[in-house]
Amino acid sequence: MKYALKKIRRIIANDLATKAHLATISDLTNVSITGSQETVWAQGTDGERLVGFDINKVAGLTATNGTVNTDILALQVGSEVKKVTNGNGILLREKIKVTAEGQTTVVFPHAVSGSTGNEIGFIYKADKYGDPMNEFKYAQAAAASSTEFAYDTSTKTITLPTDAFAKDDVIIVDYRPTFSEYNELKNKSTSFSQTCEIIVDAWFTDLCDNTDIPLQLYLSKGKFAGNIDLAWGNAAAVQNITIEAMSNICDEDKSLWVLRDYDLQNIVD
């Protein structure tokens, strides 16, 4: 049969041992099936080729996802997305404007986590662009002075350094509050991309009768490449994915991948 590829529906990645779902890639803009092999030639006089031996057969998939899927990113870095509860790993920046001459305190909008007496660490005066000026940096202390500020956790109040800020100055505070929960993905130097069971669902069109045929490409073992290139800028980031098909020693026919077309009407209930 002859087919025209019509649409990629999704790529499913399952745990290799348990077959439990790990990730679904569903915003695909393109998918390519790749493959190659090497031929080694036995040669005679003047390089005459006598016989060829085929070796190093490889196959795989490359795909581009129109969105960034953190489940896929986790497979690429060899980790998993975890929910952190009562964590303080996120740094926020707050800008507070001084509203009156001689103002000595400002009330912070959130509670700040950290060791007592050093919850914030430093505050800064903003320059005309709204960025911190390092030459106007003030450290935290138990009591405010001309060069230091104080922070009261119970009232969320910052006592400003004496005469350091005037009306309309902006105070910049980088701090870490405690979140009830957030998601976290770690890219560890000791963890590497994962190997999964891969299922590719697609639609092909039969060129003879113009009917749509569902097809499924199956990789019993597919290793995600650890190459990551996510770019911010003048266009939305896309997620490039490469999966290398591997021979499964538990599979007697050594299939790198299997392509199956089917008709849902043929399901036996």
C-alpha positions as CSV (number, residue, x, y, z in Angstrom):
1,M,0.0,0.0,0.0
2,K,1.0,3.6,-0.5
3,Y,0.3,6.2,2.1
4,A,0.6,10.0,2.5
5,L,1.4,11.1,6.0
6,K,-1.5,13.4,7.0
7,K,-1.1,14.2,10.7
8,I,0.9,13.3,13.8
9,R,-1.5,12.9,16.8
10,R,0.9,12.3,19.7
11,I,3.9,10.5,21.0
12,I,3.5,8.5,24.2
13,A,6.4,7.6,26.5
14,N,6.0,4.9,29.0
15,D,8.2,3.4,31.7
16,L,10.2,0.7,30.2
17,A,9.6,-1.8,33.0
18,T,6.2,-1.0,34.4
19,K,4.6,0.5,31.2
20,A,3.2,3.3,33.3
21,H,2.7,6.6,31.5
22,L,5.6,9.1,31.8
23,A,4.8,11.8,29.2
24,T,2.6,12.6,26.2
25,I,3.8,14.9,23.4
26,S,0.7,16.3,21.8
27,D,1.6,19.7,20.2
28,L,3.8,18.3,17.5
29,T,4.6,20.4,14.5
30,N,6.7,17.7,12.7
31,V,8.0,14.2,13.2
32,S,10.6,12.3,11.2
33,I,11.6,8.7,11.2
34,T,15.3,8.4,10.8
35,G,17.6,5.4,10.0
36,S,20.9,4.5,8.6
37,Q,23.4,1.7,8.3
38,E,27.1,1.2,7.3
39,T,28.4,-1.1,4.6
40,V,31.8,-2.6,4.8
41,W,33.2,-3.8,1.5
42,A,35.6,-6.7,0.9
43,Q,37.8,-5.5,-1.9
44,G,39.9,-7.1,-4.6
45,T,42.4,-5.7,-7.1
46,D,42.2,-2.0,-7.7
47,G,39.5,-1.6,-5.1
48,E,37.1,-3.9,-6.8
49,R,34.2,-4.5,-4.5
50,L,33.6,-8.2,-4.0
51,V,31.0,-8.4,-1.3
52,G,29.4,-6.0,1.2
53,F,28.7,-6.5,4.8
54,D,26.0,-4.3,6.5
55,I,26.7,-3.2,10.1
56,N,25.7,-0.6,12.6
57,K,22.1,-0.3,11.7
58,V,20.4,2.5,13.6
59,A,16.9,4.0,13.7
60,G,15.0,6.6,15.6
61,L,12.7,9.6,15.7
62,T,13.2,13.4,15.6
63,A,10.3,15.7,16.5
64,T,9.5,19.3,17.2
65,N,6.9,20.2,19.8
66,G,5.2,23.5,19.5
67,T,5.1,23.9,23.3
68,V,7.6,23.2,26.1
69,N,6.5,20.0,28.0
70,T,8.1,19.7,31.4
71,D,7.4,15.9,31.4
72,I,9.5,15.6,28.3
73,L,12.2,17.9,29.7
74,A,12.3,15.5,32.7
75,L,13.0,12.6,30.4
76,Q,15.7,14.5,28.6
77,V,17.6,15.4,31.8
78,G,16.9,12.0,33.5
79,S,14.8,13.4,36.4
80,E,11.2,13.9,37.3
81,V,9.0,16.9,38.1
82,K,8.4,16.9,41.8
83,K,5.9,19.0,43.9
84,V,7.7,20.9,46.7
85,T,5.6,21.8,49.7
86,N,6.5,24.7,52.1
87,G,9.6,25.4,50.0
88,N,11.6,28.6,49.7
89,G,13.7,27.9,46.6
90,I,12.1,30.8,44.5
91,L,13.7,34.2,44.6
92,L,11.4,37.2,44.1
93,R,12.1,40.9,43.6
94,E,10.0,43.5,45.3
95,K,10.2,47.3,44.5
96,I,8.8,49.6,47.2
97,K,8.5,53.4,46.6
98,V,9.3,55.8,49.5
99,T,6.2,58.0,49.7
100,A,7.2,60.6,52.3
101,E,10.1,62.6,53.4
102,G,11.7,61.2,56.6
103,Q,10.0,57.9,56.1
104,T,11.8,55.3,58.3
105,T,9.9,52.1,57.7
106,V,8.1,50.2,54.9
107,V,5.8,47.2,55.4
108,F,6.8,44.2,53.2
109,P,3.9,42.5,51.3
110,H,5.0,38.9,52.2
111,A,6.6,37.1,55.0
112,V,10.3,36.3,54.3
113,S,11.9,32.9,55.0
114,G,15.5,32.5,56.1
115,S,17.6,32.4,59.2
116,T,16.6,34.9,61.9
117,G,18.4,38.2,61.6
118,N,19.4,37.5,58.0
119,E,16.1,36.8,56.3
120,I,16.6,39.3,53.5
121,G,20.3,39.9,53.6
122,F,20.5,43.2,51.6
123,I,18.3,46.0,50.2
124,Y,19.3,48.3,47.4
125,K,18.4,51.8,46.0
126,A,17.1,51.6,42.5
127,D,18.7,53.6,39.7
128,K,16.7,55.5,37.1
129,Y,16.2,52.3,35.1
130,G,14.8,50.5,38.0
131,D,17.8,48.2,38.6
132,P,19.7,47.8,41.9
133,M,22.7,50.1,42.4
134,N,25.5,48.1,44.0
135,E,27.1,51.2,45.5
136,F,23.9,51.8,47.5
137,K,23.7,48.4,49.1
138,Y,22.6,48.0,52.7
139,A,23.0,44.9,54.9
140,Q,20.6,43.5,57.4
141,A,21.4,43.9,61.1
142,A,19.6,43.6,64.4
143,A,19.0,47.3,64.5
144,A,19.0,50.0,61.8
145,S,21.9,52.4,61.4
146,S,23.3,54.7,58.7
147,T,24.6,51.7,56.8
148,E,22.2,48.9,57.8
149,F,18.5,48.1,57.9
150,A,16.5,45.9,60.3
151,Y,13.6,43.5,59.5
152,D,10.9,42.4,61.9
153,T,9.4,39.1,60.9
154,S,6.3,39.4,63.1
155,T,5.1,42.6,61.5
156,K,6.9,42.2,58.1
157,T,8.4,45.7,58.6
158,I,11.7,47.0,57.2
159,T,13.3,49.8,59.2
160,L,15.3,51.7,56.7
161,P,18.9,52.9,57.1
162,T,19.1,56.4,58.6
163,D,18.8,59.1,55.9
164,A,19.6,56.6,53.1
165,F,16.3,56.9,51.2
166,A,14.4,60.1,50.2
167,K,10.9,60.6,49.0
168,D,10.2,58.9,45.6
169,D,13.3,56.7,45.9
170,V,12.7,53.0,45.1
171,I,13.8,50.3,47.4
172,I,14.7,47.0,45.8
173,V,14.5,43.8,47.9
174,D,15.4,40.3,46.6
175,Y,13.9,37.7,48.9
176,R,12.7,34.2,49.3
177,P,9.2,33.7,50.7
178,T,7.8,30.3,51.7
179,F,5.4,28.8,49.1
180,S,2.7,26.3,50.1
181,E,3.7,24.4,47.0
182,Y,5.5,24.6,43.6
183,N,6.8,22.3,41.0
184,E,10.6,21.6,40.6
185,L,12.7,19.8,38.0
186,K,16.4,19.3,38.7
187,N,19.0,18.7,36.0
188,K,21.7,16.8,38.0
189,S,25.2,16.3,36.6
190,T,24.8,12.6,37.7
191,S,21.5,12.0,35.9
192,F,21.1,11.3,32.2
193,S,18.3,11.0,29.6
194,Q,15.9,8.1,30.0
195,T,15.0,5.1,27.9
196,C,11.3,4.5,27.5
197,E,8.7,2.5,25.5
198,I,7.6,4.8,22.7
199,I,4.3,4.8,20.8
200,V,3.7,7.2,18.0
201,D,0.0,7.7,16.9
202,A,-0.5,9.2,13.4
203,W,-3.0,9.4,10.5
204,F,-2.0,8.4,7.0
205,T,-4.2,8.8,3.9
206,D,-4.6,5.8,1.5
207,L,-3.7,7.2,-1.9
208,C,-6.0,4.8,-3.8
209,D,-9.3,5.6,-2.1
210,N,-8.4,8.7,-0.1
211,T,-9.4,7.2,3.2
212,D,-7.7,8.1,6.4
213,I,-5.9,5.2,8.1
214,P,-4.7,5.2,11.7
215,L,-1.1,4.1,12.0
216,Q,1.0,3.4,15.0
217,L,4.8,3.3,15.2
218,Y,6.1,1.3,18.2
219,L,9.6,1.4,19.7
220,S,10.0,-1.2,22.5
221,K,13.1,0.8,23.6
222,G,13.7,4.4,22.7
223,K,16.4,6.5,24.4
224,F,15.7,10.3,24.6
225,A,18.7,12.4,23.6
226,G,19.9,14.8,26.3
227,N,20.3,17.7,23.9
228,I,18.3,20.7,25.0
229,D,18.0,24.0,23.2
230,L,15.2,26.2,24.5
231,A,15.4,29.8,23.3
232,W,13.6,33.0,24.6
233,G,13.4,36.0,22.4
234,N,11.3,37.2,19.5
235,A,9.5,33.9,18.9
236,A,7.9,31.3,21.1
237,A,10.2,28.5,22.2
238,V,9.8,25.1,20.6
239,Q,11.0,21.8,22.1
240,N,13.3,19.6,19.8
241,I,13.2,15.9,20.6
242,T,15.4,13.1,19.4
243,I,14.7,9.4,20.3
244,E,17.2,6.7,19.4
245,A,15.6,3.3,18.8
246,M,17.4,0.5,20.7
247,S,17.5,-3.2,20.2
248,N,15.6,-5.0,22.9
249,I,17.6,-8.2,23.9
250,C,14.3,-9.5,25.4
251,D,12.7,-9.3,22.0
252,E,13.8,-12.3,19.8
253,D,13.2,-10.5,16.5
254,K,15.4,-7.5,17.5
255,S,13.0,-5.0,16.1
256,L,14.1,-1.4,16.2
257,W,10.6,-0.2,15.5
258,V,7.3,-1.7,14.2
259,L,4.8,0.1,12.0
260,R,1.2,-1.0,12.2
261,D,-1.9,0.3,10.4
262,Y,-5.3,-0.7,11.8
263,D,-9.1,-0.2,11.6
264,L,-11.0,0.4,14.8
265,Q,-13.9,-1.6,13.4
266,N,-11.7,-4.7,13.6
267,I,-11.6,-4.5,17.4
268,V,-12.8,-7.8,18.9
269,D,-15.1,-7.1,21.9
